[in-house]
Amino acid sequence: MQSRFRFTGPYLFIGFALGLAYWFFDAAVMAFIFNDGSWTKMALYPDADDLYMRSFAWVMFTVSGGAINLLVSKQKSIISQQADLTDILENSLNEIYIFDATTLKFLFVNRGARENLGYTQEECLNLTLTDISSDGNAERLGQLLKPLRDDNSQKSTFPGFQKRADGSLYPIEIHVQNTSYNNQPAFVAIIFDTTQRNAIEQEKQQLELQIQHSQKLESLGLLAGGIAHDFNNLLVGMLGNADLALEQTPPAAQSHKYLSNIIDAAQQAAGLCNQLLAYSGKGRFVVRPVNLSMLVDDMQQLLQVTISKNITFRHRVNPDLPAVEADVTQIQQVIMNLITNASEAIGDQSGIITITTGVIDCDRTYLQKAFAEEELAAGHYVFLEITDNGEGMDEPTRSQIFDPFFTSKFTGRGLGLSAVLGIVRGHKGAIQVYSEPGKGTSFKLLFPETTQPVEELGKKQSTHSKWMGSGKALVVDDDHMVQEVAQQFLLASGFEVLLASDGLEGVELFQQHAEELSVVLLDMTMPRMDGAEAFREMRQINDTIPVILSSGYNEQEATNQFVGRGLAGFIQKPYQMAEFLAAVQQAVTK
C-alpha cells in the first residue's frame, strides 16, 4: 500500500534536473568567465572546491524537489479528505445544518435536510433556523442556543418540531455544537426526524398500558370470582332451606309468600354472583353456534320497550352472518346492558341508538387496541356494534368503564360494563370502544367465527319432582350448610346420606361403602384433598358409581379437569331442590 504523502515525484526529478543544470552552469562560468580551462574539463574534472559546491547544490535541489512533493501530496490529501467529508455530510440521511452563530442564517444544508424540508439549495441558503422552526420564535431559539454562546466547548440537545416548505410539521431531536465556517463562528446542527421513533415509543407505551390493564382486570377478576364462589355456597343454604320450608308450607299460609320472596331475593343474588363470575371470565356459559343477527331480531321488541320514547332505535343486521360459539342468555344480557347504558347516555334528549352486525377483518394492531383477555389472532371476526349519539366520554372515564361498580351516572348501579367485558372475554372475544365528549359512544364486540351450523333453541325436558331414589348417597363438601341442604334434598328423595367434609374423608367413606353407594355429590374446592384428586381416587376404587360435580364456578371451568374421565353430571351452585334432584336422577338412571 503506497503512502499518502510521497517524497518521489515530478518535483524531485525537477530538483534533480536543476541540480544537474547548476553543475553545467557552474562549469561554464569557470571556463568562460574565469578562464580556468575548457568547459568540458570544468564539467568533467572540477577541482575539489567546485566539486563540493556543485554536489551540495545538486543534493539541495533534489531534496527540495522531494520536499515540494511531500507538501503538494499532503495538500492534495487534505483537499481530498475535505471533499470526502463534504460528500459524507452532503449525502447523509440525517439532516445536517451549519448556520451563522449570530444571524442563524444557513451556511450549509445537506441533501437529507433539503429533501425532508422540500427546499432547493439556493432557497435553503436564504433561510435561517427561525424560518424552519415550528413557531418561528427567534427569542426562544436564542435562549436554547445561549449556553453554546456562553461556553464554546458545550454541546446542546433538545427536542422540537420543524416546518417543511408545505407547512407540515414533524418531530425532531436537535444536536448542536460550536464550530467555525470560513473562519467565522458558527453552529453545526444534526437533526433527527423522530416520527418513527415516537410512533414506536407510543406503541410501546400503549402495550404497557394494555398489559397493566390486563393485569388489573385479572386481579379484579380473581377477586370477583373468589367472592362469587364463596357467596354461592352461602346461597345454597339460603335457597335450599327456603325451598325445603316452602315444600312444607301450605300455599294459603302467609309464610308461603314470605318464603317465596326469600327465594326470589336469593335468586337475584345468584344472578349478581353470576355477573361477578362473568367479570372474572368464569361465568356460567352454555355455548352453541348462534347467529347474532337472528338474536338481535328476536330481542327487537324487548329492546324497543327498554329505551326511552324520545330515542329512535335502529338496527342494521347482516342476515347472512357466520355463526359464533356463544351463550344466548349471556349475550342477551350484554346487549341489554349496552342498550341501557346508551339510553342513559342520551338522557332526556332526543337521540338515536343503532345496533349493527357484520364481519370485520382485524389485524394485530387493531386487536391490540381492544379490551381482551389475551392476545387474539388476526383474522375474520363477527362484530356486534351498539352506537349512541349521547354525551360521550373523556379519556379518564373510558379508562375506568370496565372497573366493577364504576359509574359516571348514578351510584349503586352494580357491575354494568364490567360484566359485559367479562362475558365477552369468556367467549374469547374483545371489545373496541370509541367515544368522545359530545360525539357519542360506540361499543364494538368482536367474536371469533365458527363454521358450525346455527342450532335452534331447544326446550329443557322437565323432570318429575316426585322421583324417588334408593341406596346410599355420599355428599363431599367442606361447607356445612351445603352438606345439610344436599342431605335434606336426598333424604326427601329416598336416599340414605353419608357426609364428608373434605376429599380425603370422602375417599375413605367411598371405599367403606362402595358396594352400597348409588351416587356421589362432590365439591371441587376443599381442604386436604380437592375434588379432582378425590375423583381420581374414587374411580380407581370403583368406576361404576356415578359422581356428580358441584361448584360455584361455571361448568366449563369446573369440569375442565374431568373431561373424558367419566363424570356423571354437574350441578351449578346455588341450586334448588328441583334442579338438584333432576341432576341426581339423570346420573343414577343413565
Wavefront OBJ file of the C-alpha trace (Angstrom):
o trace
v 0.000 0.000 0.000
v 1.510 3.344 -1.063
v 1.893 6.178 1.407
v -0.488 9.089 1.097
v 2.474 11.544 1.327
v 5.127 10.875 -1.416
v 8.756 12.131 -1.496
v 9.333 10.931 -5.046
v 7.528 12.542 -7.882
v 7.824 15.229 -10.545
v 9.261 17.871 -8.232
v 12.012 15.503 -7.113
v 13.034 14.988 -10.743
v 12.820 18.719 -11.412
v 15.103 19.323 -8.420
v 17.477 16.682 -9.710
v 17.479 18.343 -13.165
v 18.036 21.784 -11.642
v 20.986 20.428 -9.661
v 22.449 18.962 -12.845
v 21.851 22.254 -14.695
v 23.639 24.112 -11.910
v 26.602 21.744 -12.343
v 26.938 22.557 -16.028
v 26.213 26.254 -15.449
v 28.978 26.500 -12.850
v 31.383 24.725 -15.281
v 30.521 27.330 -17.943
v 31.189 30.200 -15.526
v 34.552 28.742 -14.532
v 35.529 28.146 -18.196
v 34.327 31.288 -19.933
v 34.447 33.919 -17.206
v 37.366 32.849 -15.060
v 39.283 31.110 -17.910
v 40.213 28.156 -15.685
v 40.103 25.796 -18.648
v 37.726 24.379 -21.209
v 34.050 23.828 -20.395
v 34.432 20.102 -20.897
v 37.334 19.998 -18.479
v 35.462 22.130 -15.918
v 32.331 19.949 -16.290
v 34.063 16.603 -16.060
v 37.069 17.345 -13.899
v 36.230 20.096 -11.387
v 38.607 20.891 -8.608
v 37.805 19.949 -5.022
v 36.024 23.206 -4.119
v 33.852 23.200 -7.216
v 33.032 19.526 -6.755
v 31.894 20.168 -3.202
v 29.770 23.200 -4.072
v 28.186 21.600 -7.127
v 27.421 18.333 -5.268
v 25.937 20.240 -2.351
v 23.766 22.353 -4.647
v 22.703 19.274 -6.615
v 21.624 17.473 -3.420
v 19.794 20.561 -2.131
v 17.894 20.994 -5.394
v 16.916 17.298 -5.357
v 15.877 17.274 -1.671
v 13.932 20.497 -2.152
v 12.069 18.880 -5.045
v 11.234 15.903 -2.844
v 10.096 18.255 -0.060
v 7.854 20.062 -2.508
v 6.428 16.647 -3.488
v 5.633 15.982 0.172
v 3.928 19.345 0.608
v 1.942 19.030 -2.600
v 0.815 15.465 -1.861
v -0.152 16.477 1.673
v -2.167 19.410 0.373
v -3.904 17.174 -2.135
v -4.673 14.676 0.626
v -6.187 17.414 2.781
v -8.273 18.643 -0.135
v -9.367 15.052 -0.874
v -10.304 14.454 2.771
v -12.278 17.668 2.847
v -14.055 16.628 -0.334
v -14.806 13.192 1.158
v -16.118 14.716 4.380
v -18.195 17.208 2.443
v -19.586 14.344 0.364
v -20.391 12.353 3.505
v -22.127 15.342 5.075
v -23.948 16.131 1.840
v -25.260 12.587 1.363
v -26.023 11.782 4.997
v -29.597 10.611 5.605
v -29.688 12.776 8.723
v -30.318 16.483 8.410
v -27.092 18.480 8.838
v -27.007 22.271 9.009
v -24.250 24.821 9.521
v -25.532 28.279 10.375
v -24.070 31.597 11.420
v -23.713 31.954 15.185
v -25.121 35.484 15.141
v -27.727 35.694 12.380
v -28.664 31.972 12.388
v -28.557 32.102 8.580
v -27.751 28.795 6.942
v -24.248 28.448 5.513
v -24.557 24.774 4.596
v -27.592 22.481 4.288
v -27.100 18.880 3.215
v -29.239 16.899 0.800
v -31.035 14.920 3.527
v -32.233 18.176 5.060
v -33.221 19.692 1.719
v -35.233 16.633 0.719
v -37.051 16.463 4.041
v -37.768 20.196 4.092
v -38.690 20.445 0.425
v -36.390 23.400 -0.395
v -33.692 23.797 -3.047
v -30.071 24.551 -2.158
v -30.482 28.213 -3.126
v -33.668 28.561 -1.085
v -32.036 26.982 1.961
v -29.091 29.380 1.882
v -31.562 32.275 2.049
v -33.278 30.874 5.148
v -32.474 30.999 8.853
v -33.062 28.469 11.610
v -36.026 30.575 12.716
v -37.711 30.134 9.316
v -37.976 26.352 9.675
v -38.823 26.369 13.383
v -42.412 25.330 14.108
v -43.285 28.588 15.865
v -40.745 30.910 14.215
v -39.827 32.287 17.636
v -36.312 33.728 17.370
v -36.232 34.641 21.058
v -36.952 31.046 22.110
v -34.215 29.743 19.806
v -31.836 32.330 21.205
v -32.495 31.044 24.720
v -31.847 27.461 23.604
v -28.553 28.448 21.948
v -27.406 30.806 24.712
v -25.494 28.079 26.637
v -23.491 27.373 23.468
v -22.617 31.033 23.017
v -21.509 31.259 26.644
v -19.355 28.126 26.580
v -17.610 27.186 23.344
v -16.945 23.612 24.483
v -20.542 22.813 25.341
v -22.939 20.736 23.289
v -26.699 21.001 23.454
v -29.568 18.621 22.672
v -33.260 19.479 22.697
v -36.488 18.248 21.065
v -38.772 20.285 18.867
v -40.860 20.443 15.730
v -39.685 21.536 12.305
v -41.701 23.089 9.479
v -41.464 21.895 5.887
v -41.922 24.027 2.786
v -45.546 22.832 2.521
v -46.250 23.933 6.102
v -46.423 20.439 7.614
v -44.665 19.805 10.920
v -42.633 16.810 12.055
v -40.987 15.981 15.406
v -37.210 16.292 15.672
v -34.295 15.917 18.058
v -31.590 18.590 17.603
v -27.907 18.130 18.480
v -25.996 21.436 18.260
v -22.392 22.378 18.952
v -19.961 25.177 18.183
v -17.808 25.174 15.060
v -16.270 27.610 12.596
v -17.042 28.030 8.917
v -14.826 30.101 6.613
v -13.039 31.369 9.724
v -16.321 32.680 11.158
v -18.037 31.413 14.365
v -20.919 29.115 13.522
v -23.083 26.301 14.847
v -23.390 22.829 13.368
v -26.680 21.036 13.965
v -27.524 17.393 13.333
v -31.280 16.926 13.323
v -33.008 13.547 13.606
v -36.563 13.062 12.361
v -38.152 11.235 15.321
v -41.520 10.476 13.694
v -40.887 6.726 13.525
v -39.173 6.618 16.911
v -42.091 8.449 18.512
v -44.547 6.039 16.870
v -42.610 3.045 18.229
v -42.433 4.644 21.674
v -46.150 5.390 21.586
v -46.901 1.795 20.597
v -44.655 0.572 23.405
v -46.453 2.775 25.933
v -49.796 1.570 24.618
v -48.713 -2.051 25.006
v -47.516 -1.353 28.552
v -50.857 0.256 29.389
v -52.654 -2.704 27.849
v -50.578 -5.134 29.918
v -51.237 -3.101 33.070
v -54.947 -3.025 32.283
v -54.989 -6.785 31.630
v -53.201 -7.421 34.929
v -55.664 -5.142 36.673
v -58.596 -6.987 35.106
v -57.046 -10.330 36.033
v -56.572 -9.279 39.665
v -60.088 -7.895 39.929
v -61.391 -10.984 38.154
v -59.723 -13.314 40.651
v -61.189 -11.277 43.497
v -64.651 -11.212 41.936
v -64.543 -14.936 41.149
v -63.483 -15.834 44.682
v -66.223 -13.701 46.221
v -68.836 -15.189 43.890
v -67.718 -18.746 44.662
v -67.957 -18.258 48.428
v -71.217 -16.347 48.144
v -72.732 -19.113 46.008
v -72.055 -21.586 48.816
v -73.983 -19.320 51.196
v -76.820 -19.049 48.704
v -77.098 -22.846 48.576
v -78.055 -22.712 52.239
v -80.482 -19.821 51.760
v -82.209 -21.225 48.674
v -82.131 -24.824 49.866
v -83.602 -24.202 53.308
v -86.194 -21.806 51.909
v -87.104 -24.440 49.291
v -87.467 -27.137 51.963
v -89.578 -24.858 54.142
v -91.745 -23.909 51.174
v -92.415 -27.608 50.444
v -93.820 -27.991 53.958
v -95.874 -24.784 53.994
v -99.492 -24.651 52.753
v -99.886 -22.322 49.754
v -102.543 -20.331 51.580
v -100.306 -19.572 54.549
v -98.816 -16.078 54.853
v -95.396 -17.630 55.458
v -95.609 -19.260 51.996
v -95.464 -15.780 50.443
v -92.580 -14.751 52.675
v -90.611 -17.871 51.754
v -91.283 -17.245 48.060
v -89.939 -13.706 48.496
v -86.806 -15.104 50.152
v -86.282 -17.485 47.225
v -86.774 -14.657 44.709
v -84.258 -12.464 46.533
v -81.759 -15.325 46.746
v -82.152 -15.989 43.025
v -81.444 -12.315 42.320
v -78.355 -12.597 44.498
v -77.355 -15.663 42.491
v -77.726 -13.564 39.352
v -75.360 -10.978 40.831
v -72.886 -13.770 41.600
v -73.139 -14.893 38.010
v -72.280 -11.347 36.921
v -69.250 -11.431 39.208
v -68.215 -14.710 37.626
v -68.842 -13.208 34.206
v -66.487 -10.340 35.040
v -63.829 -12.846 36.098
v -64.309 -14.671 32.796
v -65.580 -17.747 34.662
v -69.296 -17.242 34.258
v -71.764 -19.997 33.600
v -71.678 -20.360 29.814
v -73.664 -22.891 27.792
v -72.392 -22.183 24.300
v -73.848 -23.201 20.953
v -73.490 -21.881 17.388
v -75.508 -18.645 17.295
v -76.365 -16.129 14.572
v -76.060 -12.730 16.282
v -78.338 -11.088 13.701
v -81.120 -13.572 14.499
v -80.542 -12.970 18.195
v -80.920 -9.201 17.731
v -84.080 -9.690 15.669
v -85.585 -11.848 18.422
v -84.792 -9.147 21.004
v -86.037 -6.204 18.949
v -89.371 -5.721 20.721
v -87.780 -6.119 24.148
v -85.080 -3.588 23.285
v -87.642 -1.138 21.931
v -89.572 -1.022 25.218
v -86.335 -0.812 27.215
v -85.282 2.569 25.827
v -86.968 5.936 26.307
v -89.678 7.016 23.856
v -87.626 10.023 22.783
v -84.925 7.686 21.433
v -85.042 6.199 17.948
v -83.876 2.595 17.772
v -82.276 1.411 14.533
v -80.849 -1.971 13.712
v -78.766 -2.821 10.673
v -78.079 -6.519 10.809
v -76.498 -8.842 8.290
v -78.803 -11.876 7.888
v -76.020 -13.992 6.353
v -73.738 -13.593 9.341
v -71.380 -16.504 10.187
v -72.189 -18.251 13.447
v -70.286 -17.711 16.692
v -69.960 -20.010 19.694
v -71.982 -18.124 22.298
v -74.191 -18.446 25.341
v -77.504 -16.938 24.232
v -78.549 -15.799 27.709
v -75.215 -14.130 28.405
v -75.097 -12.337 25.036
v -78.665 -11.141 25.586
v -77.514 -9.734 28.938
v -74.613 -7.971 27.207
v -76.927 -6.381 24.637
v -79.394 -5.279 27.323
v -76.619 -3.734 29.422
v -75.184 -1.814 26.463
v -78.604 -0.622 25.264
v -79.445 0.556 28.804
v -76.082 2.295 29.035
v -76.653 4.018 25.673
v -80.145 5.123 26.715
v -78.806 6.671 29.918
v -76.053 8.433 27.947
v -78.683 10.154 25.786
v -80.841 11.004 28.799
v -83.947 13.120 28.286
v -82.777 14.468 24.931
v -83.801 13.082 21.563
v -81.291 10.605 20.263
v -80.517 7.548 18.195
v -79.270 4.114 19.218
v -78.033 1.895 16.403
v -77.188 -1.784 16.619
v -75.178 -3.255 13.745
v -73.810 -6.697 12.955
v -71.276 -7.792 10.378
v -67.867 -9.305 9.718
v -64.586 -7.425 10.025
v -61.027 -8.368 9.119
v -58.876 -7.484 12.150
v -55.114 -7.155 12.025
v -52.806 -7.444 15.027
v -52.591 -3.680 15.573
v -56.381 -3.306 15.636
v -56.798 -6.135 18.156
v -54.046 -4.769 20.412
v -56.138 -1.652 20.969
v -59.167 -3.693 22.061
v -60.102 -4.855 25.550
v -59.437 -8.595 25.564
v -58.365 -11.349 27.953
v -55.353 -12.367 25.897
v -53.641 -11.581 22.622
v -56.040 -12.585 19.860
v -55.026 -13.918 16.474
v -55.526 -11.686 13.452
v -58.319 -12.733 11.094
v -62.058 -12.504 10.498
v -64.289 -11.653 13.454
v -68.057 -11.327 13.723
v -68.944 -7.987 15.297
v -71.964 -6.594 17.091
v -71.798 -2.812 17.462
v -74.047 -0.590 19.573
v -73.728 3.147 18.912
v -75.406 6.152 20.511
v -75.188 9.892 19.939
v -75.216 10.714 23.639
v -72.822 12.807 25.675
v -69.769 10.583 25.100
v -66.833 10.019 27.433
v -63.427 11.571 28.022
v -60.214 9.550 28.324
v -60.218 9.195 32.166
v -63.784 7.857 32.045
v -63.021 5.471 29.176
v -60.097 4.012 31.121
v -62.375 3.069 34.057
v -65.639 1.982 32.436
v -64.872 -1.728 32.845
v -63.977 -1.478 36.534
v -66.563 -3.163 38.800
v -69.138 -0.748 40.226
v -67.687 2.234 38.356
v -70.343 4.599 37.035
v -70.461 8.179 35.802
v -74.258 8.302 36.131
v -75.699 7.014 39.371
v -74.170 5.261 42.362
v -75.031 1.702 43.295
v -75.812 0.507 39.760
v -73.944 -2.788 40.101
v -71.431 -4.369 37.755
v -72.718 -2.999 34.434
v -69.978 -2.819 31.811
v -67.560 -4.906 33.868
v -69.934 -7.860 33.465
v -70.130 -7.103 29.736
v -66.351 -7.310 29.453
v -66.241 -10.498 31.499
v -68.830 -12.192 29.298
v -67.059 -11.150 26.104
v -63.698 -12.301 27.481
v -65.310 -15.598 28.453
v -66.286 -16.017 24.802
v -62.653 -15.416 23.695
v -63.732 -12.100 22.218
v -62.776 -8.450 22.553
v -64.362 -5.001 22.824
v -63.412 -1.868 20.912
v -64.626 1.378 22.493
v -64.908 4.648 20.562
v -66.094 7.711 22.432
v -65.567 11.463 22.531
v -67.297 14.088 24.666
v -70.268 15.445 22.761
v -69.948 12.898 19.938
v -71.454 9.759 21.446
v -70.128 6.281 22.124
v -69.714 3.045 20.214
v -69.106 -0.415 21.667
v -67.961 -2.951 19.069
v -67.977 -6.543 20.323
v -65.716 -8.942 18.410
v -66.271 -12.714 18.423
v -64.314 -15.435 16.576
v -66.474 -17.013 13.896
v -67.236 -20.731 13.710
v -68.063 -22.995 10.793
v -70.642 -24.936 12.839
v -74.288 -24.609 11.721
v -76.631 -22.486 13.810
v -78.683 -24.505 16.293
v -82.313 -23.876 17.129
v -83.049 -23.224 20.761
v -84.367 -26.385 22.344
v -86.708 -26.730 25.265
v -85.454 -28.200 28.504
v -87.004 -31.510 29.391
v -88.831 -31.386 32.691
v -88.098 -33.957 35.351
v -90.759 -35.310 37.623
v -90.350 -33.674 41.018
v -91.649 -36.768 42.873
v -88.938 -39.119 41.610
v -87.605 -41.358 44.387
v -84.180 -42.916 44.580
v -82.726 -45.682 46.728
v -79.451 -46.736 48.294
v -76.801 -44.521 49.813
v -75.646 -41.109 48.563
v -72.291 -39.607 49.561
v -72.072 -35.789 49.869
v -68.477 -34.469 49.923
v -68.349 -30.717 50.668
v -66.401 -28.587 53.142
v -69.338 -26.199 53.689
v -71.627 -27.424 56.494
v -74.656 -25.529 55.174
v -74.268 -27.071 51.713
v -73.949 -30.516 53.310
v -77.161 -30.058 55.260
v -79.183 -28.790 52.292
v -77.982 -31.596 49.997
v -78.670 -34.119 52.751
v -82.268 -32.930 53.168
v -82.873 -32.988 49.401
v -81.553 -36.551 49.151
v -83.420 -37.774 52.240
v -86.641 -36.360 50.788
v -85.957 -38.366 47.638
v -85.452 -41.695 49.446
v -81.651 -41.895 49.824
v -79.580 -42.663 52.879
v -76.931 -39.949 53.154
v -73.247 -40.066 54.115
v -71.416 -36.756 54.743
v -67.714 -35.935 54.282
v -66.047 -32.549 54.907
v -63.086 -32.919 52.532
v -61.801 -35.072 49.706
v -59.700 -37.368 51.891
v -62.630 -38.196 54.197
v -64.834 -38.631 51.141
v -62.458 -41.212 49.608
v -62.372 -43.138 52.906
v -66.199 -43.281 53.108
v -66.378 -44.164 49.416
v -64.062 -47.137 49.957
v -66.021 -48.314 53.025
v -69.450 -48.130 51.323
v -68.583 -48.721 47.677
v -70.973 -51.683 47.397
v -73.919 -49.664 48.754
v -73.449 -46.271 47.111
v -75.845 -45.141 44.379
v -74.418 -41.666 43.736
v -71.712 -39.241 44.923
v -72.081 -35.446 45.103
v -68.554 -33.958 45.026
v -67.426 -30.365 45.664
v -64.459 -29.007 43.720
v -62.552 -26.793 46.170
v -61.845 -28.442 49.551
v -59.002 -28.674 52.100
v -56.588 -31.633 52.374
v -57.741 -33.154 49.056
v -59.645 -31.299 46.339
v -62.432 -32.663 44.174
v -60.243 -33.548 41.196
v -57.873 -35.734 43.229
v -60.732 -37.297 45.201
v -62.491 -38.165 41.926
v -59.368 -39.930 40.608
v -59.063 -41.961 43.825
v -62.744 -42.934 43.721
v -62.530 -44.058 40.082
v -59.639 -46.361 40.976
v -61.731 -47.943 43.729
v -64.968 -48.290 41.716
v -65.587 -46.663 38.362
v -69.270 -47.658 38.073
v -70.680 -45.363 40.765
v -71.907 -42.067 39.227
v -70.129 -38.973 40.551
v -71.738 -35.531 40.182
v -69.542 -32.455 40.488
v -70.944 -29.371 42.241
v -69.269 -25.952 42.109
v -69.876 -22.235 42.328
v -67.798 -21.784 39.159
v -69.207 -22.352 35.700
v -69.420 -25.859 34.258
v -66.695 -25.380 31.647
v -64.225 -24.044 34.210
v -65.032 -26.647 36.869
v -65.177 -29.751 34.662
v -62.069 -28.962 32.618
v -60.014 -31.469 34.638
v -62.644 -34.215 34.287
v -63.054 -34.339 30.503
v -63.149 -37.954 29.284
v -62.886 -39.427 32.805
v -66.483 -40.486 33.339
v -68.010 -37.591 35.278
v -71.749 -38.313 35.533
v -73.022 -34.745 35.786
v -72.614 -31.208 37.049
v -74.731 -29.041 39.379
v -74.153 -25.296 39.426
v -74.284 -23.632 42.843
v -76.577 -22.227 44.079
v -79.259 -24.781 43.267
v -82.822 -25.539 44.250
v -84.406 -28.859 45.023
v -85.943 -29.491 41.588
v -82.773 -28.976 39.548
v -80.694 -30.789 42.172
v -82.855 -33.910 42.068
v -83.112 -33.693 38.277
v -79.323 -33.919 38.018
v -79.229 -36.798 40.520
v -81.988 -38.683 38.675
v -80.221 -38.244 35.339
v -76.926 -39.524 36.776
v -78.456 -42.525 38.555
v -80.740 -43.650 35.724
v -78.234 -43.030 32.894
l 1 2 3 4 5 6 7 8 9 10 11 12 13 14 15 16 17 18 19 20 21 22 23 24 25 26 27 28 29 30 31 32 33 34 35 36 37 38 39 40 41 42 43 44 45 46 47 48 49 50 51 52 53 54 55 56 57 58 59 60 61 62 63 64 65 66 67 68 69 70 71 72 73 74 75 76 77 78 79 80 81 82 83 84 85 86 87 88 89 90 91 92 93 94 95 96 97 98 99 100 101 102 103 104 105 106 107 108 109 110 111 112 113 114 115 116 117 118 119 120 121 122 123 124 125 126 127 128 129 130 131 132 133 134 135 136 137 138 139 140 141 142 143 144 145 146 147 148 149 150 151 152 153 154 155 156 157 158 159 160 161 162 163 164 165 166 167 168 169 170 171 172 173 174 175 176 177 178 179 180 181 182 183 184 185 186 187 188 189 190 191 192 193 194 195 196 197 198 199 200 201 202 203 204 205 206 207 208 209 210 211 212 213 214 215 216 217 218 219 220 221 222 223 224 225 226 227 228 229 230 231 232 233 234 235 236 237 238 239 240 241 242 243 244 245 246 247 248 249 250 251 252 253 254 255 256 257 258 259 260 261 262 263 264 265 266 267 268 269 270 271 272 273 274 275 276 277 278 279 280 281 282 283 284 285 286 287 288 289 290 291 292 293 294 295 296 297 298 299 300 301 302 303 304 305 306 307 308 309 310 311 312 313 314 315 316 317 318 319 320 321 322 323 324 325 326 327 328 329 330 331 332 333 334 335 336 337 338 339 340 341 342 343 344 345 346 347 348 349 350 351 352 353 354 355 356 357 358 359 360 361 362 363 364 365 366 367 368 369 370 371 372 373 374 375 376 377 378 379 380 381 382 383 384 385 386 387 388 389 390 391 392 393 394 395 396 397 398 399 400 401 402 403 404 405 406 407 408 409 410 411 412 413 414 415 416 417 418 419 420 421 422 423 424 425 426 427 428 429 430 431 432 433 434 435 436 437 438 439 440 441 442 443 444 445 446 447 448 449 450 451 452 453 454 455 456 457 458 459 460 461 462 463 464 465 466 467 468 469 470 471 472 473 474 475 476 477 478 479 480 481 482 483 484 485 486 487 488 489 490 491 492 493 494 495 496 497 498 499 500 501 502 503 504 505 506 507 508 509 510 511 512 513 514 515 516 517 518 519 520 521 522 523 524 525 526 527 528 529 530 531 532 533 534 535 536 537 538 539 540 541 542 543 544 545 546 547 548 549 550 551 552 553 554 555 556 557 558 559 560 561 562 563 564 565 566 567 568 569 570 571 572 573 574 575 576 577 578 579 580 581 582 583 584 585 586 587 588 589 590
